[in-house]
């Protein structure tokens, strides 16, 4: 397994762990689930951008939209949710803020 794929699986497993309440002791299942999800996605002709609505708006109530933003920009699911909740539905502004957050390492959720 390449370093890039390992990193993707690690990030996805962490997101699954967070989504399920951050309880310890199930890391092997989280890793396996993440690996299977990434393998399925690799087989699809879609990118994360394709999975988002084609409008300029984001729906903070749609967990797939929130998770796609997190995966695409390298922030946590909670950070993605916080950005969408605080910034409204302007997709461009949220994407820019998420990328800045990922690069700067700042945490807008506090």
N, CA, C and O atoms as CSV, one atom per row, in Angstrom:
chain,resi,resn,atom,element,x,y,z
A,1,UNK,N,N,0.856,-1.167,0.000
A,1,UNK,CA,C,0.000,0.000,0.000
A,1,UNK,C,C,0.902,1.229,0.000
A,1,UNK,O,O,1.829,1.326,0.803
A,2,UNK,N,N,0.624,2.170,-0.907
A,2,UNK,CA,C,1.410,3.387,-0.986
A,2,UNK,C,C,1.129,4.334,0.167
A,2,UNK,O,O,0.111,4.234,0.851
A,3,UNK,N,N,2.071,5.265,0.361
A,3,UNK,CA,C,1.925,6.237,1.450
A,3,UNK,C,C,0.663,7.077,1.299
A,3,UNK,O,O,-0.012,7.370,2.286
A,4,UNK,N,N,0.343,7.464,0.063
A,4,UNK,CA,C,-0.839,8.298,-0.169
A,4,UNK,C,C,-2.123,7.548,0.203
A,4,UNK,O,O,-3.002,8.102,0.863
A,5,UNK,N,N,-2.223,6.299,-0.218
A,5,UNK,CA,C,-3.408,5.511,0.114
A,5,UNK,C,C,-3.479,5.248,1.622
A,5,UNK,O,O,-4.558,5.298,2.212
A,6,UNK,N,N,-2.350,4.974,2.230
A,6,UNK,CA,C,-2.318,4.752,3.679
A,6,UNK,C,C,-2.822,5.997,4.407
A,6,UNK,O,O,-3.591,5.890,5.363
A,7,UNK,N,N,-2.395,7.165,3.964
A,7,UNK,CA,C,-2.828,8.423,4.574
A,7,UNK,C,C,-4.337,8.635,4.406
A,7,UNK,O,O,-5.013,9.073,5.336
A,8,UNK,N,N,-4.857,8.323,3.218
A,8,UNK,CA,C,-6.298,8.454,2.977
A,8,UNK,C,C,-7.094,7.530,3.902
A,8,UNK,O,O,-8.098,7.936,4.487
A,9,UNK,N,N,-6.637,6.303,4.021
A,9,UNK,CA,C,-7.325,5.346,4.889
A,9,UNK,C,C,-7.256,5.814,6.335
A,9,UNK,O,O,-8.240,5.726,7.069
A,10,UNK,N,N,-6.100,6.307,6.742
A,10,UNK,CA,C,-5.939,6.786,8.110
A,10,UNK,C,C,-6.886,7.951,8.400
A,10,UNK,O,O,-7.521,7.984,9.455
A,11,UNK,N,N,-6.984,8.901,7.477
A,11,UNK,CA,C,-7.886,10.039,7.662
A,11,UNK,C,C,-9.341,9.587,7.701
A,11,UNK,O,O,-10.124,10.067,8.521
A,12,UNK,N,N,-9.700,8.665,6.816
A,12,UNK,CA,C,-11.081,8.183,6.782
A,12,UNK,C,C,-11.409,7.402,8.047
A,12,UNK,O,O,-12.495,7.562,8.604
A,13,UNK,N,N,-10.490,6.558,8.510
A,13,UNK,CA,C,-10.721,5.794,9.739
A,13,UNK,C,C,-10.908,6.745,10.918
A,13,UNK,O,O,-11.746,6.506,11.787
A,14,UNK,N,N,-10.133,7.812,10.945
A,14,UNK,CA,C,-10.272,8.798,12.015
A,14,UNK,C,C,-11.638,9.481,11.942
A,14,UNK,O,O,-12.285,9.696,12.967
A,15,UNK,N,N,-12.072,9.818,10.732
A,15,UNK,CA,C,-13.393,10.447,10.563
A,15,UNK,C,C,-14.508,9.498,11.018
A,15,UNK,O,O,-15.477,9.930,11.642
A,16,UNK,N,N,-14.371,8.225,10.709
A,16,UNK,CA,C,-15.356,7.234,11.147
A,16,UNK,C,C,-15.354,7.147,12.666
A,16,UNK,O,O,-16.413,7.108,13.291
A,17,UNK,N,N,-14.170,7.117,13.255
A,17,UNK,CA,C,-14.039,7.070,14.706
A,17,UNK,C,C,-14.722,8.275,15.350
A,17,UNK,O,O,-15.448,8.131,16.333
A,18,UNK,N,N,-14.484,9.467,14.790
A,18,UNK,CA,C,-15.130,10.682,15.314
A,18,UNK,C,C,-16.646,10.601,15.174
A,18,UNK,O,O,-17.385,10.895,16.114
A,19,UNK,N,N,-17.094,10.198,13.992
A,19,UNK,CA,C,-18.529,10.124,13.712
A,19,UNK,C,C,-19.236,9.167,14.663
A,19,UNK,O,O,-20.393,9.385,15.020
A,20,UNK,N,N,-18.545,8.112,15.072
A,20,UNK,CA,C,-19.143,7.111,15.950
A,20,UNK,C,C,-18.956,7.426,17.431
A,20,UNK,O,O,-19.205,6.570,18.279
A,21,UNK,N,N,-18.524,8.628,17.747
A,21,UNK,CA,C,-18.455,9.040,19.143
A,21,UNK,C,C,-17.081,9.004,19.775
A,21,UNK,O,O,-16.958,9.198,20.985
A,22,UNK,N,N,-16.050,8.764,18.995
A,22,UNK,CA,C,-14.662,8.795,19.486
A,22,UNK,C,C,-14.387,7.787,20.604
A,22,UNK,O,O,-13.591,8.055,21.503
A,23,UNK,N,N,-15.036,6.651,20.545
A,23,UNK,CA,C,-14.814,5.607,21.541
A,23,UNK,C,C,-13.644,4.728,21.101
A,23,UNK,O,O,-13.531,4.370,19.929
A,24,UNK,N,N,-12.795,4.393,22.034
A,24,UNK,CA,C,-11.616,3.580,21.729
A,24,UNK,C,C,-11.955,2.087,21.727
A,24,UNK,O,O,-12.942,1.653,22.322
A,25,UNK,N,N,-11.114,1.322,21.046
A,25,UNK,CA,C,-11.251,-0.123,21.092
A,25,UNK,C,C,-11.778,-0.756,19.820
A,25,UNK,O,O,-11.889,-1.980,19.749
A,26,UNK,N,N,-12.105,0.040,18.817
A,26,UNK,CA,C,-12.656,-0.519,17.576
A,26,UNK,C,C,-11.827,-0.093,16.365
A,26,UNK,O,O,-12.345,-0.002,15.252
A,27,UNK,N,N,-10.540,0.167,16.589
A,27,UNK,CA,C,-9.703,0.721,15.527
A,27,UNK,C,C,-9.558,-0.201,14.319
A,27,UNK,O,O,-9.456,0.285,13.193
A,28,UNK,N,N,-9.547,-1.488,14.520
A,28,UNK,CA,C,-9.410,-2.405,13.383
A,28,UNK,C,C,-10.650,-2.338,12.473
A,28,UNK,O,O,-10.529,-2.357,11.248
A,29,UNK,N,N,-11.831,-2.259,13.082
A,29,UNK,CA,C,-13.053,-2.146,12.281
A,29,UNK,C,C,-13.094,-0.805,11.549
A,29,UNK,O,O,-13.488,-0.742,10.384
A,30,UNK,N,N,-12.686,0.269,12.235
A,30,UNK,CA,C,-12.656,1.580,11.586
A,30,UNK,C,C,-11.698,1.564,10.396
A,30,UNK,O,O,-12.013,2.095,9.332
A,31,UNK,N,N,-10.543,0.961,10.579
A,31,UNK,CA,C,-9.546,0.886,9.510
A,31,UNK,C,C,-10.097,0.077,8.327
A,31,UNK,O,O,-9.982,0.497,7.176
A,32,UNK,N,N,-10.689,-1.072,8.619
A,32,UNK,CA,C,-11.218,-1.925,7.548
A,32,UNK,C,C,-12.352,-1.229,6.809
A,32,UNK,O,O,-12.419,-1.289,5.581
A,33,UNK,N,N,-13.244,-0.570,7.540
A,33,UNK,CA,C,-14.346,0.157,6.910
A,33,UNK,C,C,-13.810,1.264,6.024
A,33,UNK,O,O,-14.274,1.448,4.898
A,34,UNK,N,N,-12.834,2.003,6.531
A,34,UNK,CA,C,-12.235,3.087,5.754
A,34,UNK,C,C,-11.579,2.544,4.484
A,34,UNK,O,O,-11.746,3.111,3.404
A,35,UNK,N,N,-10.844,1.459,4.614
A,35,UNK,CA,C,-10.168,0.855,3.464
A,35,UNK,C,C,-11.181,0.430,2.396
A,35,UNK,O,O,-10.982,0.678,1.207
A,36,UNK,N,N,-12.262,-0.210,2.834
A,36,UNK,CA,C,-13.292,-0.662,1.892
A,36,UNK,C,C,-13.976,0.526,1.207
A,36,UNK,O,O,-14.238,0.483,0.005
A,37,UNK,N,N,-14.262,1.581,1.966
A,37,UNK,CA,C,-14.893,2.760,1.376
A,37,UNK,C,C,-13.989,3.388,0.322
A,37,UNK,O,O,-14.455,3.753,-0.758
A,38,UNK,N,N,-12.724,3.516,0.622
A,38,UNK,CA,C,-11.793,4.150,-0.311
A,38,UNK,C,C,-11.608,3.288,-1.555
A,38,UNK,O,O,-11.506,3.813,-2.663
A,39,UNK,N,N,-11.565,1.987,-1.382
A,39,UNK,CA,C,-11.451,1.097,-2.543
A,39,UNK,C,C,-12.686,1.204,-3.437
A,39,UNK,O,O,-12.570,1.215,-4.663
A,40,UNK,N,N,-13.884,1.285,-2.813
A,40,UNK,CA,C,-15.112,1.448,-3.602
A,40,UNK,C,C,-15.104,2.777,-4.349
A,40,UNK,O,O,-15.465,2.839,-5.525
A,41,UNK,N,N,-14.694,3.833,-3.664
A,41,UNK,CA,C,-14.651,5.150,-4.298
A,41,UNK,C,C,-13.668,5.184,-5.458
A,41,UNK,O,O,-13.921,5.832,-6.474
A,42,UNK,N,N,-12.552,4.490,-5.310
A,42,UNK,CA,C,-11.548,4.461,-6.375
A,42,UNK,C,C,-12.098,3.783,-7.622
A,42,UNK,O,O,-11.677,4.088,-8.738
A,43,UNK,N,N,-13.031,2.871,-7.432
A,43,UNK,CA,C,-13.618,2.157,-8.563
A,43,UNK,C,C,-14.688,2.982,-9.272
A,43,UNK,O,O,-15.078,2.664,-10.396
A,44,UNK,N,N,-15.161,4.036,-8.620
A,44,UNK,CA,C,-16.197,4.881,-9.212
A,44,UNK,C,C,-15.579,5.958,-10.086
A,44,UNK,O,O,-14.467,6.411,-9.815
A,45,UNK,N,N,-16.279,6.372,-11.122
A,45,UNK,CA,C,-15.748,7.429,-11.985
A,45,UNK,C,C,-16.045,8.821,-11.447
A,45,UNK,O,O,-16.020,9.789,-12.207
A,46,UNK,N,N,-16.329,8.944,-10.143
A,46,UNK,CA,C,-16.668,10.223,-9.542
A,46,UNK,C,C,-15.551,10.717,-8.641
A,46,UNK,O,O,-14.779,9.928,-8.096
A,47,UNK,N,N,-15.477,12.019,-8.494
A,47,UNK,CA,C,-14.587,12.619,-7.512
A,47,UNK,C,C,-15.444,13.144,-6.372
A,47,UNK,O,O,-16.671,13.130,-6.462
A,48,UNK,N,N,-14.821,13.598,-5.323
A,48,UNK,CA,C,-15.586,14.168,-4.213
A,48,UNK,C,C,-16.375,15.381,-4.685
A,48,UNK,O,O,-17.493,15.604,-4.220
A,49,UNK,N,N,-15.810,16.177,-5.607
A,49,UNK,CA,C,-16.534,17.340,-6.141
A,49,UNK,C,C,-17.802,16.923,-6.875
A,49,UNK,O,O,-18.813,17.622,-6.812
A,50,UNK,N,N,-17.757,15.803,-7.564
A,50,UNK,CA,C,-18.934,15.329,-8.286
A,50,UNK,C,C,-20.056,14.934,-7.333
A,50,UNK,O,O,-21.232,15.015,-7.688
A,51,UNK,N,N,-19.700,14.512,-6.139
A,51,UNK,CA,C,-20.707,14.071,-5.182
A,51,UNK,C,C,-21.437,15.238,-4.527
A,51,UNK,O,O,-22.520,15.059,-3.970
A,52,UNK,N,N,-20.854,16.425,-4.589
A,52,UNK,CA,C,-21.498,17.596,-4.003
A,52,UNK,C,C,-22.559,18.147,-4.942
A,52,UNK,O,O,-22.473,17.970,-6.157
A,53,UNK,N,N,-23.549,18.810,-4.384
A,53,UNK,CA,C,-24.545,19.451,-5.247
A,53,UNK,C,C,-23.860,20.435,-6.184
A,53,UNK,O,O,-22.859,21.051,-5.819
A,54,UNK,N,N,-24.382,20.580,-7.360
A,54,UNK,CA,C,-23.769,21.468,-8.344
A,54,UNK,C,C,-24.156,22.929,-8.149
A,54,UNK,O,O,-23.760,23.785,-8.940
A,55,UNK,N,N,-24.904,23.215,-7.130
A,55,UNK,CA,C,-25.247,24.598,-6.827
A,55,UNK,C,C,-24.080,25.233,-6.087
A,55,UNK,O,O,-23.110,24.555,-5.747
A,56,UNK,N,N,-24.171,26.514,-5.841
A,56,UNK,CA,C,-23.142,27.227,-5.101
A,56,UNK,C,C,-23.387,27.108,-3.601
A,56,UNK,O,O,-22.638,27.690,-2.816
A,57,UNK,N,N,-24.405,26.376,-3.186
A,57,UNK,CA,C,-24.768,26.288,-1.788
A,57,UNK,C,C,-24.401,24.925,-1.208
A,57,UNK,O,O,-24.352,23.921,-1.919
A,58,UNK,N,N,-24.145,24.917,0.094
A,58,UNK,CA,C,-23.883,23.667,0.811
A,58,UNK,C,C,-24.981,23.467,1.838
A,58,UNK,O,O,-25.478,24.425,2.429
A,59,UNK,N,N,-25.349,22.228,2.041
A,59,UNK,CA,C,-26.391,21.886,3.000
A,59,UNK,C,C,-25.735,21.349,4.260
A,59,UNK,O,O,-25.164,20.258,4.249
A,60,UNK,N,N,-25.814,22.108,5.348
A,60,UNK,CA,C,-25.170,21.688,6.595
A,60,UNK,C,C,-25.862,20.487,7.224
A,60,UNK,O,O,-25.302,19.868,8.130
A,61,UNK,N,N,-27.054,20.144,6.773
A,61,UNK,CA,C,-27.768,18.999,7.327
A,61,UNK,C,C,-27.455,17.702,6.599
A,61,UNK,O,O,-27.915,16.636,7.009
A,62,UNK,N,N,-26.676,17.779,5.525
A,62,UNK,CA,C,-26.341,16.597,4.747
A,62,UNK,C,C,-24.963,16.086,5.169
A,62,UNK,O,O,-23.951,16.704,4.837
A,63,UNK,N,N,-24.910,14.955,5.904
A,63,UNK,CA,C,-23.620,14.475,6.393
A,63,UNK,C,C,-22.642,14.118,5.281
A,63,UNK,O,O,-21.431,14.224,5.476
A,64,UNK,N,N,-23.140,13.696,4.120
A,64,UNK,CA,C,-22.232,13.375,3.021
A,64,UNK,C,C,-21.552,14.627,2.490
A,64,UNK,O,O,-20.377,14.584,2.124
A,65,UNK,N,N,-22.271,15.738,2.443
A,65,UNK,CA,C,-21.684,17.002,2.014
A,65,UNK,C,C,-20.608,17.436,2.992
A,65,UNK,O,O,-19.527,17.860,2.582
A,66,UNK,N,N,-20.892,17.335,4.266
A,66,UNK,CA,C,-19.939,17.732,5.300
A,66,UNK,C,C,-18.702,16.838,5.239
A,66,UNK,O,O,-17.575,17.331,5.285
A,67,UNK,N,N,-18.909,15.539,5.138
A,67,UNK,CA,C,-17.781,14.612,5.094
A,67,UNK,C,C,-16.951,14.800,3.822
A,67,UNK,O,O,-15.723,14.728,3.868
A,68,UNK,N,N,-17.608,15.040,2.702
A,68,UNK,CA,C,-16.879,15.267,1.452
A,68,UNK,C,C,-16.005,16.504,1.561
A,68,UNK,O,O,-14.868,16.496,1.090
A,69,UNK,N,N,-16.517,17.570,2.175
A,69,UNK,CA,C,-15.715,18.786,2.370
A,69,UNK,C,C,-14.494,18.466,3.222
A,69,UNK,O,O,-13.384,18.891,2.903
A,70,UNK,N,N,-14.690,17.727,4.289
A,70,UNK,CA,C,-13.585,17.377,5.182
A,70,UNK,C,C,-12.528,16.548,4.454
A,70,UNK,O,O,-11.335,16.833,4.559
A,71,UNK,N,N,-12.950,15.550,3.737
A,71,UNK,CA,C,-12.003,14.674,3.036
A,71,UNK,C,C,-11.256,15.418,1.933
A,71,UNK,O,O,-10.056,15.221,1.739
A,72,UNK,N,N,-11.974,16.265,1.222
A,72,UNK,CA,C,-11.382,16.976,0.100
A,72,UNK,C,C,-10.374,18.021,0.550
A,72,UNK,O,O,-9.396,18.276,-0.152
A,73,UNK,N,N,-10.594,18.626,1.705
A,73,UNK,CA,C,-9.736,19.732,2.130
A,73,UNK,C,C,-8.756,19.361,3.231
A,73,UNK,O,O,-7.853,20.140,3.536
A,74,UNK,N,N,-8.913,18.189,3.835
A,74,UNK,CA,C,-7.971,17.748,4.849
A,74,UNK,C,C,-8.264,18.261,6.250
A,74,UNK,O,O,-7.370,18.308,7.095
A,75,UNK,N,N,-9.506,18.645,6.501
A,75,UNK,CA,C,-9.891,19.060,7.856
A,75,UNK,C,C,-10.765,17.965,8.459
A,75,UNK,O,O,-11.138,17.016,7.770
A,76,UNK,N,N,-11.087,18.094,9.729
A,76,UNK,CA,C,-11.928,17.081,10.366
A,76,UNK,C,C,-13.390,17.304,9.986
A,76,UNK,O,O,-13.767,18.382,9.526
A,77,UNK,N,N,-14.189,16.287,10.183
A,77,UNK,CA,C,-15.625,16.393,9.912
A,77,UNK,C,C,-16.242,17.468,10.807
A,77,UNK,O,O,-17.089,18.246,10.367
A,78,UNK,N,N,-15.807,17.499,12.065
A,78,UNK,CA,C,-16.346,18.510,12.989
A,78,UNK,C,C,-15.979,19.918,12.533
A,78,UNK,O,O,-16.807,20.825,12.607
A,79,UNK,N,N,-14.755,20.109,12.064
A,79,UNK,CA,C,-14.350,21.424,11.568
A,79,UNK,C,C,-15.172,21.809,10.336
A,79,UNK,O,O,-15.578,22.961,10.185
A,80,UNK,N,N,-15.413,20.832,9.459
A,80,UNK,CA,C,-16.225,21.107,8.272
A,80,UNK,C,C,-17.638,21.514,8.668
A,80,UNK,O,O,-18.189,22.473,8.127
A,81,UNK,N,N,-18.221,20.782,9.614
A,81,UNK,CA,C,-19.574,21.111,10.076
A,81,UNK,C,C,-19.609,22.501,10.696
A,81,UNK,O,O,-20.534,23.273,10.442
A,82,UNK,N,N,-18.612,22.824,11.504
A,82,UNK,CA,C,-18.549,24.140,12.140
A,82,UNK,C,C,-18.453,25.255,11.100
A,82,UNK,O,O,-19.122,26.281,11.223
A,83,UNK,N,N,-17.622,25.055,10.078
A,83,UNK,CA,C,-17.498,26.070,9.029
A,83,UNK,C,C,-18.823,26.301,8.317
A,83,UNK,O,O,-19.232,27.442,8.104
A,84,UNK,N,N,-19.484,25.219,7.953
A,84,UNK,CA,C,-20.760,25.348,7.246
A,84,UNK,C,C,-21.790,26.022,8.139
A,84,UNK,O,O,-22.543,26.884,7.685
A,85,UNK,N,N,-21.826,25.630,9.407
A,85,UNK,CA,C,-22.783,26.233,10.334
A,85,UNK,C,C,-22.528,27.729,10.505
A,85,UNK,O,O,-23.473,28.515,10.577
A,86,UNK,N,N,-21.272,28.120,10.570
A,86,UNK,CA,C,-20.935,29.526,10.820
A,86,UNK,C,C,-20.959,30.401,9.579
A,86,UNK,O,O,-21.212,31.602,9.674
A,87,UNK,N,N,-20.699,29.817,8.417
A,87,UNK,CA,C,-20.537,30.632,7.212
A,87,UNK,C,C,-21.746,30.598,6.291
A,87,UNK,O,O,-21.745,31.259,5.252
A,88,UNK,N,N,-22.761,29.852,6.646
A,88,UNK,CA,C,-23.936,29.808,5.787
A,88,UNK,C,C,-23.777,28.795,4.684
A,88,UNK,O,O,-23.235,27.712,4.905
A,89,UNK,N,N,-24.246,29.136,3.485
A,89,UNK,CA,C,-24.261,28.147,2.412
A,89,UNK,C,C,-23.449,28.539,1.183
A,89,UNK,O,O,-23.640,27.959,0.113
A,90,UNK,N,N,-22.548,29.511,1.313
A,90,UNK,CA,C,-21.712,29.926,0.187
A,90,UNK,C,C,-20.562,28.936,0.013
A,90,UNK,O,O,-19.578,28.973,0.752
A,91,UNK,N,N,-20.698,28.065,-0.958
A,91,UNK,CA,C,-19.744,26.981,-1.162
A,91,UNK,C,C,-18.321,27.484,-1.381
A,91,UNK,O,O,-17.380,26.917,-0.827
A,92,UNK,N,N,-18.146,28.523,-2.167
A,92,UNK,CA,C,-16.812,29.026,-2.454
A,92,UNK,C,C,-16.135,29.537,-1.188
A,92,UNK,O,O,-14.967,29.234,-0.942
A,93,UNK,N,N,-16.853,30.301,-0.396
A,93,UNK,CA,C,-16.282,30.844,0.842
A,93,UNK,C,C,-15.933,29.723,1.822
A,93,UNK,O,O,-14.895,29.773,2.481
A,94,UNK,N,N,-16.785,28.730,1.914
A,94,UNK,CA,C,-16.540,27.617,2.831
A,94,UNK,C,C,-15.329,26.812,2.376
A,94,UNK,O,O,-14.486,26.442,3.193
A,95,UNK,N,N,-15.239,26.540,1.079
A,95,UNK,CA,C,-14.089,25.795,0.540
A,95,UNK,C,C,-12.791,26.549,0.815
A,95,UNK,O,O,-11.801,25.945,1.229
A,96,UNK,N,N,-12.786,27.855,0.591
A,96,UNK,CA,C,-11.588,28.665,0.839
A,96,UNK,C,C,-11.208,28.642,2.311
A,96,UNK,O,O,-10.035,28.491,2.654
A,97,UNK,N,N,-12.201,28.791,3.180
A,97,UNK,CA,C,-11.940,28.775,4.620
A,97,UNK,C,C,-11.406,27.407,5.058
A,97,UNK,O,O,-10.497,27.331,5.885
A,98,UNK,N,N,-11.963,26.335,4.508
A,98,UNK,CA,C,-11.518,24.987,4.863
A,98,UNK,C,C,-10.072,24.765,4.438
A,98,UNK,O,O,-9.286,24.181,5.184
A,99,UNK,N,N,-9.721,25.225,3.254
A,99,UNK,CA,C,-8.338,25.067,2.792
A,99,UNK,C,C,-7.381,25.891,3.650
A,99,UNK,O,O,-6.280,25.440,3.966
A,100,UNK,N,N,-7.798,27.089,4.024
A,100,UNK,CA,C,-6.967,27.915,4.913
A,100,UNK,C,C,-6.801,27.246,6.261
A,100,UNK,O,O,-5.716,27.268,6.842
A,101,UNK,N,N,-7.855,26.660,6.752
A,101,UNK,CA,C,-7.813,25.966,8.037
A,101,UNK,C,C,-6.845,24.789,7.971
A,101,UNK,O,O,-6.056,24.575,8.892
A,102,UNK,N,N,-6.908,24.039,6.895
A,102,UNK,CA,C,-6.046,22.868,6.743
A,102,UNK,C,C,-4.579,23.292,6.658
A,102,UNK,O,O,-3.708,22.659,7.255
A,103,UNK,N,N,-4.316,24.361,5.916
A,103,UNK,CA,C,-2.945,24.828,5.740
A,103,UNK,C,C,-2.422,25.502,7.012
A,103,UNK,O,O,-1.285,25.280,7.428
A,104,UNK,N,N,-3.264,26.315,7.609
A,104,UNK,CA,C,-2.829,27.074,8.778
A,104,UNK,C,C,-2.851,26.298,10.072
A,104,UNK,O,O,-2.209,26.691,11.046
A,105,UNK,N,N,-3.582,25.198,10.095
A,105,UNK,CA,C,-3.671,24.389,11.295
A,105,UNK,C,C,-4.486,25.036,12.406
A,105,UNK,O,O,-4.470,24.577,13.548
A,106,UNK,N,N,-5.197,26.100,12.062
A,106,UNK,CA,C,-6.035,26.747,13.056
A,106,UNK,C,C,-7.306,25.961,13.219
A,106,UNK,O,O,-7.670,25.181,12.338
A,107,UNK,N,N,-7.992,26.149,14.332
A,107,UNK,CA,C,-9.216,25.420,14.629
A,107,UNK,C,C,-10.338,26.416,14.831
A,107,UNK,O,O,-10.396,27.084,15.864
A,108,UNK,N,N,-11.246,26.527,13.841
A,108,UNK,CA,C,-12.374,27.456,13.921
A,108,UNK,C,C,-13.470,26.932,14.810
A,108,UNK,O,O,-14.416,27.666,15.099
A,109,UNK,N,N,-13.388,25.696,15.259
A,109,UNK,CA,C,-14.488,25.116,16.022
A,109,UNK,C,C,-14.449,25.545,17.494
A,109,UNK,O,O,-15.354,25.200,18.253
A,110,UNK,N,N,-13.444,26.272,17.899
A,110,UNK,CA,C,-13.368,26.713,19.297
A,110,UNK,C,C,-13.861,28.121,19.429
A,110,UNK,O,O,-13.876,28.669,20.531
